[in-house]
Each structure stands twice: as C-alpha cells, then as structure tokens.
C-alpha cells in the first residue's frame, strides 16, 4: 500500500513539474486551491469542486453536473 502511494505521488509530482507554467488561467477557468497542501489547478468554471480528508488520505474531486 505504501509503495502504491509513493508511486502515485511520484507520478503526480512528475506531471506537475512537467506542466508549463501559466501566468493566469484562461477566462473560462478559475484557479482552485487544493487544501491543505496549497496546490493549485485550473478548474472549469461550471464544474463542481469537493475535497475530503481523512487520516493520511486527501481526496479532491472535480465533477461536471449536467
């Protein structure tokens, strides 16, 4: 389980580091802060954001409600 978490963390960090930095997201996106880590992502304005934390697990969900 710990190895899987470490691998997933490494993949996420690799993707985050390789993504080009942008000064500001396009107008159809908003900056979403991922608490409690302080990470940031660009979220489509019409998508719903939910976060949950229990023990060492952090959950962030982006959902398009139709």
CHARMM internal coordinates of N, CA and C (Angstrom, degrees):
IC EDIT
DIST 1 N 1 CA 1.4540
DIST 1 CA 1 C 1.5328
ANGL 1 N 1 CA 1 C 110.60
DIST 1 C 2 N 1.3497
ANGL 1 CA 1 C 2 N 116.11
DIHE 1 N 1 CA 1 C 2 N -44.02
DIST 2 N 2 CA 1.4613
ANGL 1 C 2 N 2 CA 119.22
DIHE 1 CA 1 C 2 N 2 CA 179.67
DIST 2 CA 2 C 1.5244
ANGL 2 N 2 CA 2 C 111.17
DIHE 1 C 2 N 2 CA 2 C -65.22
DIST 2 C 3 N 1.3307
ANGL 2 CA 2 C 3 N 116.78
DIHE 2 N 2 CA 2 C 3 N -37.49
DIST 3 N 3 CA 1.4622
ANGL 2 C 3 N 3 CA 120.20
DIHE 2 CA 2 C 3 N 3 CA 178.99
DIST 3 CA 3 C 1.5235
ANGL 3 N 3 CA 3 C 110.92
DIHE 2 C 3 N 3 CA 3 C -64.77
DIST 3 C 4 N 1.3397
ANGL 3 CA 3 C 4 N 116.61
DIHE 3 N 3 CA 3 C 4 N -38.50
DIST 4 N 4 CA 1.4559
ANGL 3 C 4 N 4 CA 120.38
DIHE 3 CA 3 C 4 N 4 CA 179.16
DIST 4 CA 4 C 1.5298
ANGL 4 N 4 CA 4 C 110.40
DIHE 3 C 4 N 4 CA 4 C -66.47
DIST 4 C 5 N 1.3314
ANGL 4 CA 4 C 5 N 117.22
DIHE 4 N 4 CA 4 C 5 N -41.28
DIST 5 N 5 CA 1.4628
ANGL 4 C 5 N 5 CA 120.81
DIHE 4 CA 4 C 5 N 5 CA 178.24
DIST 5 CA 5 C 1.5253
ANGL 5 N 5 CA 5 C 110.63
DIHE 4 C 5 N 5 CA 5 C -64.29
DIST 5 C 6 N 1.3294
ANGL 5 CA 5 C 6 N 116.44
DIHE 5 N 5 CA 5 C 6 N -40.99
DIST 6 N 6 CA 1.4646
ANGL 5 C 6 N 6 CA 120.40
DIHE 5 CA 5 C 6 N 6 CA 179.96
DIST 6 CA 6 C 1.5282
ANGL 6 N 6 CA 6 C 110.44
DIHE 5 C 6 N 6 CA 6 C -65.58
DIST 6 C 7 N 1.3231
ANGL 6 CA 6 C 7 N 117.09
DIHE 6 N 6 CA 6 C 7 N -40.22
DIST 7 N 7 CA 1.4619
ANGL 6 C 7 N 7 CA 121.07
DIHE 6 CA 6 C 7 N 7 CA 178.84
DIST 7 CA 7 C 1.5213
ANGL 7 N 7 CA 7 C 110.59
DIHE 6 C 7 N 7 CA 7 C -65.28
DIST 7 C 8 N 1.3179
ANGL 7 CA 7 C 8 N 116.74
DIHE 7 N 7 CA 7 C 8 N -45.25
DIST 8 N 8 CA 1.4654
ANGL 7 C 8 N 8 CA 120.90
DIHE 7 CA 7 C 8 N 8 CA 179.02
DIST 8 CA 8 C 1.5199
ANGL 8 N 8 CA 8 C 110.97
DIHE 7 C 8 N 8 CA 8 C -62.02
DIST 8 C 9 N 1.3181
ANGL 8 CA 8 C 9 N 116.87
DIHE 8 N 8 CA 8 C 9 N -42.30
DIST 9 N 9 CA 1.4598
ANGL 8 C 9 N 9 CA 120.97
DIHE 8 CA 8 C 9 N 9 CA 178.07
DIST 9 CA 9 C 1.5257
ANGL 9 N 9 CA 9 C 110.72
DIHE 8 C 9 N 9 CA 9 C -61.78
DIST 9 C 10 N 1.3287
ANGL 9 CA 9 C 10 N 117.11
DIHE 9 N 9 CA 9 C 10 N -42.45
DIST 10 N 10 CA 1.4603
ANGL 9 C 10 N 10 CA 121.16
DIHE 9 CA 9 C 10 N 10 CA 179.36
DIST 10 CA 10 C 1.5210
ANGL 10 N 10 CA 10 C 111.29
DIHE 9 C 10 N 10 CA 10 C -63.49
DIST 10 C 11 N 1.3277
ANGL 10 CA 10 C 11 N 117.58
DIHE 10 N 10 CA 10 C 11 N -40.06
DIST 11 N 11 CA 1.4681
ANGL 10 C 11 N 11 CA 121.26
DIHE 10 CA 10 C 11 N 11 CA 178.99
DIST 11 CA 11 C 1.5212
ANGL 11 N 11 CA 11 C 110.51
DIHE 10 C 11 N 11 CA 11 C -65.34
DIST 11 C 12 N 1.3211
ANGL 11 CA 11 C 12 N 116.46
DIHE 11 N 11 CA 11 C 12 N -45.40
DIST 12 N 12 CA 1.4748
ANGL 11 C 12 N 12 CA 120.43
DIHE 11 CA 11 C 12 N 12 CA -179.92
DIST 12 CA 12 C 1.5166
ANGL 12 N 12 CA 12 C 110.35
DIHE 11 C 12 N 12 CA 12 C -62.14
DIST 12 C 13 N 1.3279
ANGL 12 CA 12 C 13 N 117.11
DIHE 12 N 12 CA 12 C 13 N -44.44
DIST 13 N 13 CA 1.4666
ANGL 12 C 13 N 13 CA 119.76
DIHE 12 CA 12 C 13 N 13 CA 179.28
DIST 13 CA 13 C 1.5216
ANGL 13 N 13 CA 13 C 111.53
DIHE 12 C 13 N 13 CA 13 C -64.44
DIST 13 C 14 N 1.3182
ANGL 13 CA 13 C 14 N 117.41
DIHE 13 N 13 CA 13 C 14 N -38.78
DIST 14 N 14 CA 1.4583
ANGL 13 C 14 N 14 CA 120.57
DIHE 13 CA 13 C 14 N 14 CA 178.66
DIST 14 CA 14 C 1.5241
ANGL 14 N 14 CA 14 C 110.72
DIHE 13 C 14 N 14 CA 14 C -63.12
DIST 14 C 15 N 1.3112
ANGL 14 CA 14 C 15 N 116.82
DIHE 14 N 14 CA 14 C 15 N -41.96
DIST 15 N 15 CA 1.4652
ANGL 14 C 15 N 15 CA 120.32
DIHE 14 CA 14 C 15 N 15 CA 178.57
DIST 15 CA 15 C 1.5167
ANGL 15 N 15 CA 15 C 110.91
DIHE 14 C 15 N 15 CA 15 C -66.51
DIST 15 C 16 N 1.3283
ANGL 15 CA 15 C 16 N 116.88
DIHE 15 N 15 CA 15 C 16 N -40.43
DIST 16 N 16 CA 1.4607
ANGL 15 C 16 N 16 CA 120.55
DIHE 15 CA 15 C 16 N 16 CA -178.86
DIST 16 CA 16 C 1.5246
ANGL 16 N 16 CA 16 C 110.94
DIHE 15 C 16 N 16 CA 16 C -65.98
DIST 16 C 17 N 1.3172
ANGL 16 CA 16 C 17 N 117.20
DIHE 16 N 16 CA 16 C 17 N -39.97
DIST 17 N 17 CA 1.4615
ANGL 16 C 17 N 17 CA 121.16
DIHE 16 CA 16 C 17 N 17 CA -178.94
DIST 17 CA 17 C 1.5240
ANGL 17 N 17 CA 17 C 111.01
DIHE 16 C 17 N 17 CA 17 C -71.70
DIST 17 C 18 N 1.3321
ANGL 17 CA 17 C 18 N 117.41
DIHE 17 N 17 CA 17 C 18 N -34.87
DIST 18 N 18 CA 1.4594
ANGL 17 C 18 N 18 CA 119.99
DIHE 17 CA 17 C 18 N 18 CA -176.68
DIST 18 CA 18 C 1.5314
ANGL 18 N 18 CA 18 C 112.98
DIHE 17 C 18 N 18 CA 18 C -80.60
DIST 18 C 19 N 1.3282
ANGL 18 CA 18 C 19 N 117.74
DIHE 18 N 18 CA 18 C 19 N -15.62
DIST 19 N 19 CA 1.4664
ANGL 18 C 19 N 19 CA 120.55
DIHE 18 CA 18 C 19 N 19 CA -179.80
DIST 19 CA 19 C 1.5235
ANGL 19 N 19 CA 19 C 109.86
DIHE 18 C 19 N 19 CA 19 C -71.51
DIST 19 C 20 N 1.3321
ANGL 19 CA 19 C 20 N 118.04
DIHE 19 N 19 CA 19 C 20 N 136.34
DIST 20 N 20 CA 1.4620
ANGL 19 C 20 N 20 CA 120.12
DIHE 19 CA 19 C 20 N 20 CA 178.64
DIST 20 CA 20 C 1.5217
ANGL 20 N 20 CA 20 C 110.92
DIHE 19 C 20 N 20 CA 20 C -67.39
DIST 20 C 21 N 1.3007
ANGL 20 CA 20 C 21 N 115.64
DIHE 20 N 20 CA 20 C 21 N 140.25
DIST 21 N 21 CA 1.4637
ANGL 20 C 21 N 21 CA 120.54
DIHE 20 CA 20 C 21 N 21 CA 179.60
DIST 21 CA 21 C 1.5254
ANGL 21 N 21 CA 21 C 109.72
DIHE 20 C 21 N 21 CA 21 C -78.77
DIST 21 C 22 N 1.3145
ANGL 21 CA 21 C 22 N 115.76
DIHE 21 N 21 CA 21 C 22 N 138.96
DIST 22 N 22 CA 1.4652
ANGL 21 C 22 N 22 CA 121.27
DIHE 21 CA 21 C 22 N 22 CA 178.00
DIST 22 CA 22 C 1.5280
ANGL 22 N 22 CA 22 C 108.42
DIHE 21 C 22 N 22 CA 22 C -121.81
DIST 22 C 23 N 1.3216
ANGL 22 CA 22 C 23 N 116.54
DIHE 22 N 22 CA 22 C 23 N 144.59
DIST 23 N 23 CA 1.4572
ANGL 22 C 23 N 23 CA 119.94
DIHE 22 CA 22 C 23 N 23 CA 179.67
DIST 23 CA 23 C 1.5193
ANGL 23 N 23 CA 23 C 111.24
DIHE 22 C 23 N 23 CA 23 C -68.04
DIST 23 C 24 N 1.3157
ANGL 23 CA 23 C 24 N 117.37
DIHE 23 N 23 CA 23 C 24 N -45.21
DIST 24 N 24 CA 1.4587
ANGL 23 C 24 N 24 CA 121.50
DIHE 23 CA 23 C 24 N 24 CA -179.74
DIST 24 CA 24 C 1.5223
ANGL 24 N 24 CA 24 C 108.49
DIHE 23 C 24 N 24 CA 24 C -146.98
DIST 24 C 25 N 1.3278
ANGL 24 CA 24 C 25 N 116.37
DIHE 24 N 24 CA 24 C 25 N 142.44
DIST 25 N 25 CA 1.4632
ANGL 24 C 25 N 25 CA 118.10
DIHE 24 CA 24 C 25 N 25 CA 178.81
DIST 25 CA 25 C 1.5263
ANGL 25 N 25 CA 25 C 110.94
DIHE 24 C 25 N 25 CA 25 C -68.53
DIST 25 C 26 N 1.3376
ANGL 25 CA 25 C 26 N 117.56
DIHE 25 N 25 CA 25 C 26 N 158.23
DIST 26 N 26 CA 1.4696
ANGL 25 C 26 N 26 CA 119.93
DIHE 25 CA 25 C 26 N 26 CA 176.09
DIST 26 CA 26 C 1.5321
ANGL 26 N 26 CA 26 C 110.39
DIHE 25 C 26 N 26 CA 26 C -58.02
DIST 26 C 27 N 1.3082
ANGL 26 CA 26 C 27 N 117.26
DIHE 26 N 26 CA 26 C 27 N 162.11
DIST 27 N 27 CA 1.4549
ANGL 26 C 27 N 27 CA 121.19
DIHE 26 CA 26 C 27 N 27 CA -174.24
DIST 27 CA 27 C 1.5270
ANGL 27 N 27 CA 27 C 113.28
DIHE 26 C 27 N 27 CA 27 C -62.67
DIST 27 C 28 N 1.3300
ANGL 27 CA 27 C 28 N 119.11
DIHE 27 N 27 CA 27 C 28 N -24.67
DIST 28 N 28 CA 1.4546
ANGL 27 C 28 N 28 CA 119.96
DIHE 27 CA 27 C 28 N 28 CA -179.64
DIST 28 CA 28 C 1.5298
ANGL 28 N 28 CA 28 C 113.05
DIHE 27 C 28 N 28 CA 28 C -84.68
DIST 28 C 29 N 1.3342
ANGL 28 CA 28 C 29 N 116.26
DIHE 28 N 28 CA 28 C 29 N 4.77
DIST 29 N 29 CA 1.4534
ANGL 28 C 29 N 29 CA 122.06
DIHE 28 CA 28 C 29 N 29 CA 178.10
DIST 29 CA 29 C 1.5204
ANGL 29 N 29 CA 29 C 110.01
DIHE 28 C 29 N 29 CA 29 C -122.09
DIST 29 C 30 N 1.3222
ANGL 29 CA 29 C 30 N 116.30
DIHE 29 N 29 CA 29 C 30 N 156.52
DIST 30 N 30 CA 1.4569
ANGL 29 C 30 N 30 CA 122.13
DIHE 29 CA 29 C 30 N 30 CA 173.38
DIST 30 CA 30 C 1.5224
ANGL 30 N 30 CA 30 C 107.79
DIHE 29 C 30 N 30 CA 30 C -125.30
DIST 30 C 31 N 1.3100
ANGL 30 CA 30 C 31 N 116.17
DIHE 30 N 30 CA 30 C 31 N 153.87
DIST 31 N 31 CA 1.4605
ANGL 30 C 31 N 31 CA 120.29
DIHE 30 CA 30 C 31 N 31 CA 177.04
DIST 31 CA 31 C 1.5153
ANGL 31 N 31 CA 31 C 108.88
DIHE 30 C 31 N 31 CA 31 C -81.43
DIST 31 C 32 N 1.3147
ANGL 31 CA 31 C 32 N 116.33
DIHE 31 N 31 CA 31 C 32 N 125.53
DIST 32 N 32 CA 1.4610
ANGL 31 C 32 N 32 CA 121.95
DIHE 31 CA 31 C 32 N 32 CA 179.46
DIST 32 CA 32 C 1.5228
ANGL 32 N 32 CA 32 C 108.24
DIHE 31 C 32 N 32 CA 32 C -110.08
DIST 32 C 33 N 1.3262
ANGL 32 CA 32 C 33 N 117.13
DIHE 32 N 32 CA 32 C 33 N 124.18
DIST 33 N 33 CA 1.4552
ANGL 32 C 33 N 33 CA 122.57
DIHE 32 CA 32 C 33 N 33 CA 177.07
DIST 33 CA 33 C 1.5229
ANGL 33 N 33 CA 33 C 108.38
DIHE 32 C 33 N 33 CA 33 C -85.11
DIST 33 C 34 N 1.3123
ANGL 33 CA 33 C 34 N 116.73
DIHE 33 N 33 CA 33 C 34 N 130.34
DIST 34 N 34 CA 1.4603
ANGL 33 C 34 N 34 CA 122.23
DIHE 33 CA 33 C 34 N 34 CA 178.92
DIST 34 CA 34 C 1.5282
ANGL 34 N 34 CA 34 C 108.66
DIHE 33 C 34 N 34 CA 34 C -96.92
DIST 34 C 35 N 1.3265
ANGL 34 CA 34 C 35 N 115.61
DIHE 34 N 34 CA 34 C 35 N 95.60
DIST 35 N 35 CA 1.4586
ANGL 34 C 35 N 35 CA 120.67
DIHE 34 CA 34 C 35 N 35 CA 179.30
DIST 35 CA 35 C 1.5187
ANGL 35 N 35 CA 35 C 109.37
DIHE 34 C 35 N 35 CA 35 C -82.52
DIST 35 C 36 N 1.2888
ANGL 35 CA 35 C 36 N 120.32
DIHE 35 N 35 CA 35 C 36 N 150.69
DIST 36 N 36 CA 1.4613
ANGL 35 C 36 N 36 CA 128.85
DIHE 35 CA 35 C 36 N 36 CA 2.26
DIST 36 CA 36 C 1.5212
ANGL 36 N 36 CA 36 C 113.94
DIHE 35 C 36 N 36 CA 36 C -91.10
DIST 36 C 37 N 1.3301
ANGL 36 CA 36 C 37 N 118.39
DIHE 36 N 36 CA 36 C 37 N 8.37
DIST 37 N 37 CA 1.4631
ANGL 36 C 37 N 37 CA 120.08
DIHE 36 CA 36 C 37 N 37 CA -176.30
DIST 37 CA 37 C 1.5224
ANGL 37 N 37 CA 37 C 112.86
DIHE 36 C 37 N 37 CA 37 C -80.46
DIST 37 C 38 N 1.3380
ANGL 37 CA 37 C 38 N 117.48
DIHE 37 N 37 CA 37 C 38 N -21.98
DIST 38 N 38 CA 1.4599
ANGL 37 C 38 N 38 CA 120.73
DIHE 37 CA 37 C 38 N 38 CA -178.28
DIST 38 CA 38 C 1.5171
ANGL 38 N 38 CA 38 C 113.18
DIHE 37 C 38 N 38 CA 38 C 82.62
DIST 38 C 39 N 1.3325
ANGL 38 CA 38 C 39 N 117.29
DIHE 38 N 38 CA 38 C 39 N 7.04
DIST 39 N 39 CA 1.4555
ANGL 38 C 39 N 39 CA 120.40
DIHE 38 CA 38 C 39 N 39 CA 176.72
DIST 39 CA 39 C 1.5173
ANGL 39 N 39 CA 39 C 110.57
DIHE 38 C 39 N 39 CA 39 C -65.14
DIST 39 C 40 N 1.3240
ANGL 39 CA 39 C 40 N 116.78
DIHE 39 N 39 CA 39 C 40 N 160.97
DIST 40 N 40 CA 1.4679
ANGL 39 C 40 N 40 CA 121.18
DIHE 39 CA 39 C 40 N 40 CA -179.33
DIST 40 CA 40 C 1.5151
ANGL 40 N 40 CA 40 C 109.45
DIHE 39 C 40 N 40 CA 40 C -131.32
DIST 40 C 41 N 1.3245
ANGL 40 CA 40 C 41 N 116.00
DIHE 40 N 40 CA 40 C 41 N 142.08
DIST 41 N 41 CA 1.4530
ANGL 40 C 41 N 41 CA 122.33
DIHE 40 CA 40 C 41 N 41 CA 172.94
DIST 41 CA 41 C 1.5222
ANGL 41 N 41 CA 41 C 108.47
DIHE 40 C 41 N 41 CA 41 C -137.23
DIST 41 C 42 N 1.3161
ANGL 41 CA 41 C 42 N 116.87
DIHE 41 N 41 CA 41 C 42 N 161.08
DIST 42 N 42 CA 1.4642
ANGL 41 C 42 N 42 CA 121.62
DIHE 41 CA 41 C 42 N 42 CA 172.85
DIST 42 CA 42 C 1.5219
ANGL 42 N 42 CA 42 C 107.16
DIHE 41 C 42 N 42 CA 42 C -93.48
DIST 42 C 43 N 1.3328
ANGL 42 CA 42 C 43 N 115.52
DIHE 42 N 42 CA 42 C 43 N 123.27
DIST 43 N 43 CA 1.4628
ANGL 42 C 43 N 43 CA 121.75
DIHE 42 CA 42 C 43 N 43 CA -177.59
DIST 43 CA 43 C 1.5230
ANGL 43 N 43 CA 43 C 109.26
DIHE 42 C 43 N 43 CA 43 C -115.82
DIST 43 C 44 N 1.3399
ANGL 43 CA 43 C 44 N 118.42
DIHE 43 N 43 CA 43 C 44 N 132.47
DIST 44 N 44 CA 1.4748
ANGL 43 C 44 N 44 CA 119.34
DIHE 43 CA 43 C 44 N 44 CA 174.65
DIST 44 CA 44 C 1.5337
ANGL 44 N 44 CA 44 C 109.92
DIHE 43 C 44 N 44 CA 44 C -56.60
DIST 44 C 45 N 1.3273
ANGL 44 CA 44 C 45 N 116.05
DIHE 44 N 44 CA 44 C 45 N 138.55
DIST 45 N 45 CA 1.4695
ANGL 44 C 45 N 45 CA 120.67
DIHE 44 CA 44 C 45 N 45 CA -175.88
DIST 45 CA 45 C 1.5176
ANGL 45 N 45 CA 45 C 113.27
DIHE 44 C 45 N 45 CA 45 C -56.69
DIST 45 C 46 N 1.3148
ANGL 45 CA 45 C 46 N 118.39
DIHE 45 N 45 CA 45 C 46 N -36.26
DIST 46 N 46 CA 1.4687
ANGL 45 C 46 N 46 CA 120.17
DIHE 45 CA 45 C 46 N 46 CA -174.70
DIST 46 CA 46 C 1.5311
ANGL 46 N 46 CA 46 C 112.51
DIHE 45 C 46 N 46 CA 46 C -90.00
DIST 46 C 47 N 1.3256
ANGL 46 CA 46 C 47 N 118.76
DIHE 46 N 46 CA 46 C 47 N 11.74
DIST 47 N 47 CA 1.4586
ANGL 46 C 47 N 47 CA 122.04
DIHE 46 CA 46 C 47 N 47 CA 177.42
DIST 47 CA 47 C 1.5208
ANGL 47 N 47 CA 47 C 109.78
DIHE 46 C 47 N 47 CA 47 C -97.98
DIST 47 C 48 N 1.3159
ANGL 47 CA 47 C 48 N 116.55
DIHE 47 N 47 CA 47 C 48 N 148.51
DIST 48 N 48 CA 1.4502
ANGL 47 C 48 N 48 CA 123.39
DIHE 47 CA 47 C 48 N 48 CA 179.76
DIST 48 CA 48 C 1.5231
ANGL 48 N 48 CA 48 C 108.93
DIHE 47 C 48 N 48 CA 48 C -91.57
DIST 48 C 49 N 1.3271
ANGL 48 CA 48 C 49 N 116.54
DIHE 48 N 48 CA 48 C 49 N 140.79
DIST 49 N 49 CA 1.4649
ANGL 48 C 49 N 49 CA 122.26
DIHE 48 CA 48 C 49 N 49 CA 179.18
DIST 49 CA 49 C 1.5229
ANGL 49 N 49 CA 49 C 109.23
DIHE 48 C 49 N 49 CA 49 C -116.54
DIST 49 C 50 N 1.3203
ANGL 49 CA 49 C 50 N 116.38
DIHE 49 N 49 CA 49 C 50 N 135.80
DIST 50 N 50 CA 1.4658
ANGL 49 C 50 N 50 CA 121.36
DIHE 49 CA 49 C 50 N 50 CA 176.21
DIST 50 CA 50 C 1.5168
ANGL 50 N 50 CA 50 C 108.24
DIHE 49 C 50 N 50 CA 50 C -140.86
DIST 50 C 51 N 1.3277
ANGL 50 CA 50 C 51 N 115.63
DIHE 50 N 50 CA 50 C 51 N 139.73
DIST 51 N 51 CA 1.4616
ANGL 50 C 51 N 51 CA 119.66
DIHE 50 CA 50 C 51 N 51 CA 175.71
DIST 51 CA 51 C 1.5117
ANGL 51 N 51 CA 51 C 109.70
DIHE 50 C 51 N 51 CA 51 C -128.48
DIST 51 C 52 N 1.3146
ANGL 51 CA 51 C 52 N 115.48
DIHE 51 N 51 CA 51 C 52 N 150.07
DIST 52 N 52 CA 1.4557
ANGL 51 C 52 N 52 CA 121.78
DIHE 51 CA 51 C 52 N 52 CA 177.34
DIST 52 CA 52 C 1.5082
ANGL 52 N 52 CA 52 C 109.31
DIHE 51 C 52 N 52 CA 52 C -147.15
DIST 52 C 53 N 1.3249
ANGL 52 CA 52 C 53 N 115.92
DIHE 52 N 52 CA 52 C 53 N 144.43
DIST 53 N 53 CA 1.4569
ANGL 52 C 53 N 53 CA 120.84
DIHE 52 CA 52 C 53 N 53 CA -177.57
DIST 53 CA 53 C 1.5241
ANGL 53 N 53 CA 53 C 107.88
DIHE 52 C 53 N 53 CA 53 C -137.22
DIST 53 C 54 N 1.3108
ANGL 53 CA 53 C 54 N 115.66
DIHE 53 N 53 CA 53 C 54 N 129.52
DIST 54 N 54 CA 1.4641
ANGL 53 C 54 N 54 CA 120.21
DIHE 53 CA 53 C 54 N 54 CA 175.89
DIST 54 CA 54 C 1.5236
ANGL 54 N 54 CA 54 C 108.31
DIHE 53 C 54 N 54 CA 54 C -145.92
DIST 54 C 55 N 1.3274
ANGL 54 CA 54 C 55 N 114.86
DIHE 54 N 54 CA 54 C 55 N 117.19
DIST 55 N 55 CA 1.4582
ANGL 54 C 55 N 55 CA 119.90
DIHE 54 CA 54 C 55 N 55 CA -176.17
DIST 55 CA 55 C 1.5165
ANGL 55 N 55 CA 55 C 110.23
DIHE 54 C 55 N 55 CA 55 C 61.04
DIST 55 C 56 N 1.3306
ANGL 55 CA 55 C 56 N 117.32
DIHE 55 N 55 CA 55 C 56 N -133.89
DIST 56 N 56 CA 1.4665
ANGL 55 C 56 N 56 CA 120.17
DIHE 55 CA 55 C 56 N 56 CA -178.83
DIST 56 CA 56 C 1.5320
ANGL 56 N 56 CA 56 C 113.78
DIHE 55 C 56 N 56 CA 56 C -85.58
DIST 56 C 57 N 1.3386
ANGL 56 CA 56 C 57 N 117.04
DIHE 56 N 56 CA 56 C 57 N 10.50
DIST 57 N 57 CA 1.4598
ANGL 56 C 57 N 57 CA 121.18
DIHE 56 CA 56 C 57 N 57 CA -175.14
DIST 57 CA 57 C 1.5267
ANGL 57 N 57 CA 57 C 110.29
DIHE 56 C 57 N 57 CA 57 C -105.02
DIST 57 C 58 N 1.3411
ANGL 57 CA 57 C 58 N 116.52
DIHE 57 N 57 CA 57 C 58 N 131.28
DIST 58 N 58 CA 1.4537
ANGL 57 C 58 N 58 CA 122.70
DIHE 57 CA 57 C 58 N 58 CA 175.17
DIST 58 CA 58 C 1.5231
ANGL 58 N 58 CA 58 C 107.99
DIHE 57 C 58 N 58 CA 58 C -115.87
DIST 58 C 59 N 1.3249
ANGL 58 CA 58 C 59 N 116.39
DIHE 58 N 58 CA 58 C 59 N 129.83
DIST 59 N 59 CA 1.4632
ANGL 58 C 59 N 59 CA 121.70
DIHE 58 CA 58 C 59 N 59 CA 178.81
DIST 59 CA 59 C 1.5203
ANGL 59 N 59 CA 59 C 108.76
DIHE 58 C 59 N 59 CA 59 C -119.24
DIST 59 C 60 N 1.3340
ANGL 59 CA 59 C 60 N 116.52
DIHE 59 N 59 CA 59 C 60 N 127.98
DIST 60 N 60 CA 1.4545
ANGL 59 C 60 N 60 CA 122.60
DIHE 59 CA 59 C 60 N 60 CA 172.83
DIST 60 CA 60 C 1.5092
ANGL 60 N 60 CA 60 C 107.49
DIHE 59 C 60 N 60 CA 60 C -125.84
DIST 60 C 61 N 1.3282
ANGL 60 CA 60 C 61 N 116.48
DIHE 60 N 60 CA 60 C 61 N 128.01
DIST 61 N 61 CA 1.4695
ANGL 60 C 61 N 61 CA 120.52
DIHE 60 CA 60 C 61 N 61 CA -178.63
DIST 61 CA 61 C 1.5189
ANGL 61 N 61 CA 61 C 109.74
DIHE 60 C 61 N 61 CA 61 C -124.86
DIST 61 C 62 N 1.3293
ANGL 61 CA 61 C 62 N 115.78
DIHE 61 N 61 CA 61 C 62 N 135.85
DIST 62 N 62 CA 1.4489
ANGL 61 C 62 N 62 CA 123.05
DIHE 61 CA 61 C 62 N 62 CA 170.54
DIST 62 CA 62 C 1.5259
ANGL 62 N 62 CA 62 C 106.24
DIHE 61 C 62 N 62 CA 62 C -115.27
DIST 62 C 63 N 1.3263
ANGL 62 CA 62 C 63 N 116.09
DIHE 62 N 62 CA 62 C 63 N 124.80
DIST 63 N 63 CA 1.4612
ANGL 62 C 63 N 63 CA 120.76
DIHE 62 CA 62 C 63 N 63 CA -173.54
DIST 63 CA 63 C 1.5209
ANGL 63 N 63 CA 63 C 109.38
DIHE 62 C 63 N 63 CA 63 C -130.60
DIST 63 C 64 N 1.3218
ANGL 63 CA 63 C 64 N 115.99
DIHE 63 N 63 CA 63 C 64 N 132.49
DIST 64 N 64 CA 1.4610
ANGL 63 C 64 N 64 CA 120.79
DIHE 63 CA 63 C 64 N 64 CA 173.56
DIST 64 CA 64 C 1.5074
ANGL 64 N 64 CA 64 C 107.64
DIHE 63 C 64 N 64 CA 64 C -94.76
DIST 64 C 65 N 1.3176
ANGL 64 CA 64 C 65 N 116.73
DIHE 64 N 64 CA 64 C 65 N 115.43
DIST 65 N 65 CA 1.4580
ANGL 64 C 65 N 65 CA 121.67
DIHE 64 CA 64 C 65 N 65 CA 178.59
DIST 65 CA 65 C 1.5256
ANGL 65 N 65 CA 65 C 108.13
DIHE 64 C 65 N 65 CA 65 C -95.19
DIST 65 C 66 N 1.3072
ANGL 65 CA 65 C 66 N 115.94
DIHE 65 N 65 CA 65 C 66 N 126.36
DIST 66 N 66 CA 1.4729
ANGL 65 C 66 N 66 CA 120.30
DIHE 65 CA 65 C 66 N 66 CA -178.77
DIST 66 CA 66 C 1.5093
ANGL 66 N 66 CA 66 C 111.27
DIHE 65 C 66 N 66 CA 66 C -93.85
END
COOR INIT
IC SEED 1 N 1 CA 1 C
IC BUILD
